[in-house]
Amino acid sequence: GGGNADAYRMPRRSSFCGRYLRHSGWWPDHVTRLFRRERARFSADLVHERVVVDGPVGTLDNPLMHEAVLRIEDALLRMDRYSSAGAAMLHARGRRAGLATAVVHGLWAFFRTYVLRRGFLDGREGFLLAVANAEGTYYRYVKLMLLARGKP
């Protein structure tokens, strides 16, 4: 609430392969979607850019319904794109990685999504998402390792 805000954020309910997730770190996923253009701008992130507001941000209660991933093929394509962009961002910051780093980060991503964020309560789709997150994280660090070696 609050009528004097320069922007409003709202919870986003996202679906993965036909199921709206209530756990897995996907709910409530607050996003800023209403804002005064002169008081806000988009961040320069290559993936998951967000709205940066210079002023107070209010919160709305009603969720934004988001068809995030319709088919598993969409998740795989996005994972490939995001892992490449993530590797490029890490490389630009001078980060390096080996195969062990990729494996450990991938396993941690699965554990965080499926166990800590209770993805197991999202059924089959929660498991699929946890594996997709693990894969994306694993490939981000594999691609970083290959970038550091000058390989495509």
Backbone hydrogen bonds, N-H to C=O, Kabsch-Sander energy under -0.5 kcal/mol:
donor,donor_aa,acceptor,acceptor_aa,energy
5,A,2,G,-0.8
6,D,56,P,-2.7
7,A,56,P,-1.0
8,Y,34,L,-3.1
9,R,58,G,-2.8
10,M,31,V,-2.4
12,R,29,D,-0.8
13,R,11,P,-0.5
13,R,64,L,-2.3
14,S,12,R,-0.7
15,S,66,H,-2.2
16,F,19,R,-2.6
17,C,69,V,-3.0
18,G,69,V,-0.6
19,R,16,F,-1.3
21,L,14,S,-2.2
21,L,19,R,-0.6
24,S,117,R,-1.8
25,G,117,R,-0.6
26,W,23,H,-2.6
29,D,12,R,-1.0
29,D,26,W,-0.6
30,H,28,P,-0.9
31,V,10,M,-2.6
33,R,8,Y,-1.6
33,R,31,V,-0.6
34,L,8,Y,-1.6
36,R,6,D,-2.6
37,R,35,F,-0.5
39,R,36,R,-1.8
40,A,37,R,-0.8
41,R,52,V,-2.2
43,S,50,R,-2.9
52,V,41,R,-3.8
53,V,51,V,-0.5
54,D,39,R,-3.3
55,G,53,V,-1.0
58,G,7,A,-3.0
60,L,9,R,-3.0
64,L,11,P,-2.7
65,M,63,P,-0.6
66,H,13,R,-2.9
68,A,66,H,-1.6
69,V,15,S,-1.9
74,D,71,R,-0.7
75,A,71,R,-1.4
76,L,72,I,-2.2
77,L,73,E,-2.4
78,R,74,D,-2.4
79,M,75,A,-2.5
80,D,76,L,-2.1
81,R,77,L,-2.2
82,Y,78,R,-3.4
83,S,79,M,-2.3
84,S,80,D,-1.7
85,A,81,R,-2.3
86,G,82,Y,-3.0
87,A,83,S,-2.2
88,A,84,S,-2.1
89,M,85,A,-2.2
90,L,86,G,-2.4
91,H,87,A,-2.7
92,A,88,A,-2.3
93,R,89,M,-1.2
94,G,91,H,-1.7
95,R,90,L,-2.5
102,A,98,G,-1.8
103,V,99,L,-2.3
104,V,100,A,-2.8
105,H,101,T,-2.5
106,G,102,A,-2.1
107,L,103,V,-2.6
108,W,104,V,-2.4
109,A,105,H,-2.2
110,F,106,G,-1.9
111,F,107,L,-2.4
112,R,108,W,-3.0
113,T,109,A,-2.2
114,Y,110,F,-3.1
115,V,111,F,-2.3
116,L,111,F,-1.7
117,R,112,R,-2.2
118,R,115,V,-1.3
119,G,113,T,-1.5
120,F,114,Y,-1.7
121,L,118,R,-1.7
122,D,119,G,-2.0
123,G,120,F,-1.0
125,E,122,D,-0.6
126,G,122,D,-1.0
127,F,123,G,-1.6
128,L,124,R,-2.4
129,L,125,E,-2.4
130,A,126,G,-2.1
131,V,127,F,-2.3
132,A,128,L,-2.4
133,N,129,L,-2.8
134,A,130,A,-2.1
135,E,131,V,-2.9
136,G,132,A,-2.6
137,T,133,N,-2.2
138,Y,134,A,-2.8
139,Y,135,E,-3.0
140,R,136,G,-1.8
141,Y,137,T,-1.8
142,V,138,Y,-2.1
143,K,139,Y,-2.8
144,L,140,R,-1.8
145,M,141,Y,-2.3
146,L,142,V,-2.3
147,L,143,K,-2.5
148,A,144,L,-2.3
149,R,145,M,-0.9
150,G,147,L,-1.7
151,K,146,L,-2.9
